[in-house]
Amino acid sequence: MNILITGGAGFIGSHLADKLIEKKHKVIIIDDLSCGKIKNINKSAKFYKINILSSSLASIFKKYNPEIVFHHAAQKNVRTSIDNPAKDAKINILGGLYLLECCKNYKIKKFIFASTGGAIYGESSVLPTPETKIPNPDSPYGISKLSFERYLRVFYKIHNIKYIALRYSNVYGPRQDPKGEAGVIAIFINNLLKNKKCTIFGNGKQTRDYIFVHDIVRANILAMQSNKIGEFNIGTGKQVSVNNLFAQCAKLIGSNIQANHGPVVFGEVQKSCLNIKKAKQELKWQPKIILNQGLQRTINWFKKNA
């Protein structure tokens, strides 16, 4: 079937496109290449260099009439959202709404949204955090992602656009941009391989739930195939401190470089870990790649491609 991926030249979207093409689907990618890269795009995909606010988006829907839409295009940087919340909202809310209008007009079957776990829940008192926890975002980025989830609910109720919002934990793996703020693993690995210093913001005791990109892709495929509606946490359910993460990366690479410590970043949560029981039960999904395996695969990719 015809499947549209926004942000399909990016880190996660390109891996998803590869898997869908492997499964013999026709994939249409739209990406403005502000973060994505041409080299990530599968040659079998149809590619359009536009952003989701472009007036030409509707013509792509008219031409291909996609049955499924995976929405990965976004402003992903927490610090950017703090510095320029209007820009964040324009892309993550207004851009998403324009996309949803096209989905409504061309009667798609299902919409899969790449949402966020940690930024939506904020500093949670319950760890691992379940979907039933009331969201409490601490940044404009978290607010914009949560707002769009609410629009998905409304469009489902009014227009019957079936959807699943996948609330990702911290995703890592091959193709992640070491220049991106969110990709701490990519930053650590890239710097360590080049014998460059790494900076840990704060004391390094803050925790995250790190999940390998191939596990994320499987979650998207299962979400597409499922008849479920709603929000699902996608993570590992395990906390890892930034200090511990850096130590693991350095050990696997064989580096003795020590990390510097920088100031705490306002708007970033201190502890984040997702309860994935709902995804296990309803989507029949669970992570398969443990952290050390995923780190080694990522290191191997950077050695060949960095």
N, C-alpha and C positions, 0 to 999 in steps of 0.2 A: 504493500500500500504506500501511498504518498505521505511522507512525514516531513514536517518543517521543524528545523532546529534554529532558534535564535542564539547567537553567540556560538555557532558551530565551529568557528575557527579557534576558539579558546581552549583552555586546558581541559576542562571536563567535557564540553560540548563536542570537541573533536574525537575524543575517545568513544563517546556515545554514537557519533556518526559512523565511525569505523565498525562498531558492533552491529548497528542496524543495517548497514550495507552488506556486512557478512551474512546477515539473515535475509538478504535478497529484497530488502525494502528500497524504495526510491527516496532518496534523501535530498531535501532542498535546504541549503544553509544560507542564512542571512547574518552578516557580521560587518560592522563598520571598521574592523581591524584596529580599533583604538587599543585593544588588549590582545585580540587574537592575531594569529600569524598565518600567512598564506601557506607556509610549509606544513602546517597542521592539517590542512584540508584534504580529505580523501578525494582522489582524482575521479572517482565514480559519482561524487555528489555534484548537484547543481549549485553554484555559488553566486550570490548577489552581494556586492559591497554596498550595503545601505544600513542605516540605523533604524531602530524600531519606531521612530517618530517620522520617518520618511513617508511622503504621500504615495510613493510607488509601492508601498507594502501591500496595499489592496490589490494591485495588479498582479502581484505574485500569487496571492490567494486565488484570484480569478483564473490564472493560467494553470495552476497545479491542483487547486481544490484539495488541500491536504486533509487527511482524516485525523491525524494526530499532530499536536503541537507541543514541542519541548521548549520551554522558555528559560534559557540560560543567559541571555544578554542582560547585563546589569552594570550599575556602578557598584563596585565591590569593596571599595576602600573606606574603612571606618574613619580614618583621619580626614579624608576628602569630604566625607559626609558632615563632619564637624566643622570644617573650614567653609564648606559651601553646601549647606543643606538644601538650598533651592535646586542646585544642579542634581543632587542625589534624588530628590523627589521628582524632578522632571523626567529623569531616565527610568527610575524604578517604579514610579506610580503612573505618571502620565503616559510614558512609553508603553507600559504594560496594559493600560486601559485602551490605548489605540490598537494594540495587538488583539485584545479581547473583543473589541468591536468588529475587527475583521473575522475573528473566530465565530462570532455570533452571526454575522452576515453570510458566511459561507458554510455554516452548520457543521463545524468539526465534531468529531465523535468524543475526543478527550483532550484535556489540557494538562500537561505535567509541568509543574513549576519548581524551579530550583530555589528553594528558600534557605533559611539559615536557622540553626538551633541556638547557639550561644548568644547571638546578638538579639534574638527575639525574647528569650527567657530572661536575659539580664543576669544579675547576681542572684541566682536561685538558692533558696534555703533547702531545696530538696535535690540531692545528687545520688545517682543519676536522675536527671530531670525528665518526667513523663509529659506527654502532650496535654494532660489534664491540668498542669500547672499554669496559672494565669500568667500570660506574658507580661514582661516588665522591661522593655528595651531601654538601654542606657545611651543609645546613640541615634542620630538621625537615620543611619543605615538600617538599624534594627526596626525603627519606626516605619520606614518605607517598605521594608519587606513584609512586616506584619500588616500594614495597610493594604497591600496588594492581595495578601491572603484573604482579607475580609471582602475585597471586591470579588474574588473568586467565589466566595460563598454566595454573595448576592447574585452574581451572574448565573450561578447554578440554580438558585431558587426562582429567578425571574425568567431566564432563557434556557434553562436545562443544559448548560454547558458542564458536562461532567469533568471533574478535576481531581488531581491529587497534588498536594504541596509537600515536597520532600524537604524536611528541615535537616540540612546537612550539618554534621560537626565539621572539624577542620580537615579538609581534603588535601591529600598530597599524592605525588607520583610523577612519572615521566611527563614532560612537556610543561610542567609548572614553571612559571616565570620567576626567576630569582630576583627580578627587579620589582615584583609585586609585593605590597605590604602584607597581604594575607598569607603568602607562601613562606612561612618561617623555615620549613624543612628545606625547601629549594634554596633559600638564602644561605642557610647553614652549610648545606652540602656544596653549593657552588663556591662559597668562600673558603671552606676547608680544603677543597681540591686545588684551589689556587694559592693556598698558604696565606690567606688574608684573614684578618681579625673579624670576629663576629660580635654583634652587639645584642645583648639581652636587655630588654626594657623592663625596669623594675628589678626586684630581687631574684627573679627567675623561679619563684615558688608557685607562680600562677600555673594553673593546670588547664589542659585542653584534651579533647577526645579526638585522636588522629585516625583518619580512615583512608585507606588506599583507593585510588581513583577507579580501579576495576570493580571494586565492591559497590561503588556509587553507580557505575554503569548498569550493573545487574539490578540494582534497586529501581532504576529508571525503566528498564525493560519489564520487570515484574509489575511496576505501577501501570504501565501501558496495557498490560494484559489483564489486569485486575478489574473487577466490577465495583471496587470500593471507591468511596468518596471521602475526602477530608485531608487531614494533616498527619504526617508520619515522620517520626525522628529516624534519621539514618546516621548511625555512628557505630562505635564499638562497645559503649557502656563502660569504658575504662579511662581513668584519668592518668595523664602523664604530665609531670612538671616540665617547664621549659628547660630548666637546668638538666634534668634527666634526659630529655630529648637531645640536647646539645651533646651530652656525654656519650650517648649511644651513637650519634652521627660520627663524632670524633673517633670513637673506638673502631667502628666499622671501616673508616677511612684510614686509620692508623696515624692520626694526627695528634700532636701534643699541644696544639694551639689552645690558649685559654681565651674565654670570652670576656669582652668588656661589658660593663653594665651601664645602661643609660637611664634617663628619667622615666617614670611611670607615664603611660599614655592615657590621657583622660578619655573616658567612655568605653574602655576595654574592661571586660569582666575579669575577675581574679580566678574564679573556678568555673569550669564548664565541662559537663559530661552528660550524655544523653541516654535516657532509658529507651531501649529499642524493642521492648516486649511487644508493642502493638504491631510493628513491622514484621516481627517474627511470626506472630499469630495470624495476621490478616493478609499480608503480602507474601508470606512464606519465604521471607528473605532473612539472611543473617550474614555478617561479614565472614570472609574466608581467609583473608591475608592478615597475619599478625604483624605487629609493628616492625620487628627486626627484618622479616622477609620483605616487607614493603620498602623499608629504608634501603636494603641492599639492592633491590630492583631499581630504585630511584638513583642510587649512586652509580650503578652500572650504566644507566641511561645518560647521566650527566658526563661520565667519562667518555662516552662515545659522541655526545652531541654538544657539549658546552663549548 
